[in-house]
Amino acid sequence: MIIGKKVLGDEPHIWGILNVTPDSFSDGGKFENMDDALFQAEKMVAAGAEIIDVGGMSTRPGHSEVPDDIEAERVCPVIRAIKERMDVIISVDTYKSIVAAAAADAGAELINDISGLTIDKKMPGLVAKRDLSVCLMHLTGRTEDLSVMESCKKGLSESIDIALSAGIEKDRIIIDPGIGFGWNTKENLEAIKNIGELQALGYPVLLGISRKSVIGNTLRLSVDDREEGTIALNLYGLSKGVNHFRVHDVEKNMRAIKMWMAVENV
């Protein structure tokens, strides 16, 4: 896997979530201020995050659309400031080509597109032209006549075809089953249980389940009490071949993964 000038191997890689938004479901409003955002980024990098995923628009259920210029104004100064201060890969969490282009100008090397390149038709060409890497997420949940994982593989295969047809290199693609997007709780659990099937597609897999409602609904916990559930699901994903993990609490997840790897590698 290539992101920017860095080559990432098959070992686990942690993405630290940095939402510079007022309304994200877990940390909305906490990092709108530049100093707060930079402090959080430094904290996550020190804890072992290799990628900081910067988001300027919440995609929580019932979210409000944000104009492109406002989204870009939120993420670009933070991306630029992080790149000036830290040796870390920057991802921008957007499905809009205008925002992605501005973020790339600011220093982002990876586009985390929750639509899997299906919403903004200009996004695939932009990613290819700028030699960016991309995370393709399956957005639409289960197709009525297919199983959860069959639907996921079909949707991701279509996004992969879009990417490759646009000229995006295979080794610049990551895939994400889209836990929490379009699935109900039972379907989310089924997708996680069978996430190992995505290995057949031949791309690194990202699991982004940090503090999501599947944990809250299963354990009947508020968003602030879902860290143990997050860690448990990430370790399950690790056992099934997942090697990219997008999390809010980098330190705790990194410790858990290191412990799992210590046993695995004895």
C-alpha positions in Angstrom: 0.0 0.0 0.0 1.4 3.4 -1.0 0.3 6.7 0.5 2.2 9.7 -0.6 5.8 8.7 -0.5 5.3 6.1 2.2 4.9 2.3 1.7 2.7 0.6 4.3 3.1 -3.1 4.9 0.6 -5.7 6.2 1.1 -4.8 9.8 -1.7 -3.0 11.7 -2.0 0.8 11.0 -4.0 3.1 13.2 -5.9 6.1 11.9 -6.6 8.9 14.4 -10.0 10.6 13.9 -9.8 14.4 14.0 -13.2 16.0 13.3 -13.0 19.8 13.0 -16.8 20.0 13.1 -19.5 21.3 15.5 -21.7 18.2 15.1 -19.8 14.9 14.7 -21.5 12.2 16.8 -18.6 11.6 19.3 -16.3 14.6 19.3 -18.3 17.4 17.7 -17.1 20.8 18.7 -14.1 19.6 20.6 -11.5 20.4 18.0 -12.9 23.3 16.0 -10.2 25.6 17.5 -6.8 25.3 15.8 -4.8 24.9 19.1 -7.2 22.1 20.3 -6.9 20.4 16.9 -3.1 20.5 16.9 -2.9 19.3 20.5 -5.1 16.3 19.6 -3.2 15.5 16.5 0.1 15.6 18.5 -1.4 13.4 21.1 -2.6 10.8 18.6 0.8 10.8 16.7 2.7 10.3 20.0 0.4 7.4 20.8 1.2 5.7 17.4 -1.2 7.0 14.8 0.3 6.8 11.3 -2.6 8.5 9.7 -4.7 11.5 10.8 -8.1 11.5 9.2 -9.4 15.1 9.2 -13.1 15.6 8.7 -14.9 18.9 8.0 -18.5 17.6 7.7 -20.3 15.2 9.9 -21.8 12.2 8.2 -23.7 11.0 11.2 -27.3 9.9 10.6 -29.4 13.0 10.0 -26.4 15.2 9.4 -26.7 18.6 7.6 -24.9 19.2 4.3 -22.1 21.7 4.5 -21.2 23.9 1.5 -17.9 22.9 -0.2 -16.1 26.2 0.7 -17.0 25.9 4.4 -15.9 22.3 4.5 -12.6 23.2 2.8 -12.1 26.2 5.2 -12.5 23.9 8.1 -10.0 21.2 7.1 -7.3 22.9 5.0 -5.7 25.2 7.7 -5.6 22.2 10.1 -4.1 19.9 7.5 -1.4 22.5 6.6 -0.5 23.1 10.2 -0.2 19.4 11.0 2.0 18.8 8.0 4.3 21.6 9.0 4.7 20.2 12.5 4.5 16.4 12.3 5.7 13.5 10.1 2.3 11.8 9.6 0.1 10.9 6.7 -3.0 13.1 6.4 -6.3 11.7 5.1 -9.3 14.0 4.4 -12.7 12.6 5.1 -14.8 13.9 2.1 -16.7 12.7 -0.9 -16.4 16.2 -2.7 -13.7 16.7 -5.3 -13.5 20.5 -4.6 -12.7 19.8 -0.9 -10.3 16.9 -1.8 -8.4 19.2 -4.2 -8.0 21.9 -1.7 -7.0 19.4 1.0 -4.4 17.9 -1.3 -3.0 21.4 -1.9 -2.7 21.7 1.9 -0.9 18.4 2.2 -3.4 15.6 2.3 -2.2 12.4 0.6 -5.3 10.2 1.1 -9.0 10.7 0.3 -11.4 8.9 2.6 -14.5 8.8 0.4 -17.5 7.3 2.2 -19.3 7.0 -1.2 -16.6 4.9 -2.8 -16.3 7.4 -5.6 -20.0 7.2 -6.5 -21.3 10.7 -5.5 -18.9 13.1 -7.1 -18.1 12.0 -10.6 -15.0 14.2 -10.7 -13.4 12.6 -7.7 -11.9 9.5 -9.4 -10.1 11.6 -12.0 -8.8 14.0 -9.4 -7.4 11.2 -7.2 -5.7 9.7 -10.3 -4.3 12.9 -11.6 -2.9 14.0 -8.3 -1.4 10.6 -7.4 -3.5 10.4 -4.3 -4.5 7.3 -2.4 -8.1 6.5 -1.7 -10.2 4.6 0.8 -13.3 3.3 -0.9 -16.3 2.7 1.5 -19.4 0.8 0.8 -22.2 3.2 1.6 -25.5 1.7 0.6 -25.9 -1.3 3.0 -27.6 -4.5 1.9 -29.2 -5.0 -1.5 -32.6 -6.7 -1.0 -31.8 -9.9 -2.9 -28.2 -10.3 -1.6 -26.7 -11.2 1.8 -24.9 -8.5 3.8 -21.5 -9.5 2.7 -22.5 -10.2 -0.9 -23.9 -6.7 -1.0 -20.8 -5.3 0.5 -18.5 -7.1 -1.9 -20.6 -6.1 -4.9 -20.6 -2.5 -3.9 -16.9 -2.4 -3.2 -16.1 -4.2 -6.5 -18.0 -1.5 -8.4 -16.1 1.2 -6.6 -12.8 -0.6 -7.3 -13.8 -0.7 -11.0 -14.4 3.0 -11.0 -11.1 3.7 -9.4 -9.1 1.5 -11.7 -10.9 2.8 -14.8 -10.0 6.3 -13.8 -6.3 5.4 -13.6 -5.9 5.1 -9.8 -3.2 2.6 -9.1 -4.2 -0.7 -7.3 -1.6 -0.2 -4.6 -3.2 3.2 -3.7 -6.6 1.7 -2.8 -8.0 0.7 0.6 -11.5 -0.7 1.1 -14.0 -0.2 3.9 -17.2 -2.2 4.5 -19.0 0.9 5.8 -20.1 -0.2 9.3 -22.8 2.1 10.5 -23.8 3.3 7.0 -27.0 1.7 5.6 -26.9 -1.3 7.9 -29.2 -2.1 10.9 -27.6 -3.4 14.1 -27.9 -7.1 13.2 -26.5 -6.4 9.7 -23.6 -4.4 11.2 -22.7 -7.4 13.4 -23.0 -9.8 10.5 -20.8 -7.6 8.3 -18.1 -7.5 11.1 -18.4 -11.2 11.7 -17.7 -11.9 8.0 -15.3 -9.1 7.3 -12.6 -11.7 6.5 -14.3 -12.4 3.2 -13.2 -9.0 1.9 -9.6 -10.4 1.7 -10.7 -12.0 -1.5 -10.9 -8.6 -3.2 -7.2 -8.2 -2.8 -6.9 -4.8 -1.0 -6.1 -3.7 2.5 -9.2 -3.4 4.6 -10.1 -0.6 7.0 -12.4 -1.1 9.9 -14.1 2.1 11.1 -16.3 1.1 14.0 -15.0 3.5 16.7 -17.8 4.3 19.2 -20.5 3.6 16.6 -24.2 2.8 17.3 -23.7 -0.9 16.7 -21.7 -0.9 20.0 -24.2 1.3 21.8 -27.2 -0.7 20.6 -25.6 -4.0 21.5 -24.3 -3.0 24.9 -26.9 -0.3 25.6 -24.2 2.3 26.2 -23.9 6.0 25.5 -21.3 7.2 23.0 -18.9 8.1 25.8 -18.9 4.5 27.1 -18.1 2.5 23.9 -14.3 2.2 24.0 -14.2 -1.4 25.3 -16.6 -2.4 22.5 -14.5 -0.5 20.0 -11.3 -2.4 21.1 -13.1 -5.7 21.1 -14.3 -5.3 17.5 -11.0 -4.0 16.3 -9.2 -7.1 17.7 -11.8 -9.3 16.1 -11.1 -7.6 12.8 -7.4 -8.0 13.3 -7.9 -11.7 13.7 -9.7 -11.7 10.3 -7.0 -10.0 8.4 -8.0 -6.3 8.8 -4.9 -4.1 9.1 -6.3 -0.5 9.1 -8.2 0.8 12.1 -9.9 4.2 12.3 -10.3 5.2 16.0 -11.0 8.1 18.3 -8.8 6.8 21.2 -5.5 5.9 19.5 -3.6 5.1 22.8 -6.0 2.4 24.1 -6.5 0.8 20.7 -2.8 0.8 20.0 -2.0 -0.9 23.3 -4.6 -3.6 22.7 -3.4 -4.3 19.2 0.3 -4.4 20.4 -0.7 -6.9 23.1 -2.6 -9.1 20.5 0.4 -8.9 18.2 2.8 -9.9 20.9 0.9 -13.1 21.5 0.4 -13.7 17.8 4.1 -13.3 17.1 5.5 -15.5 19.8 
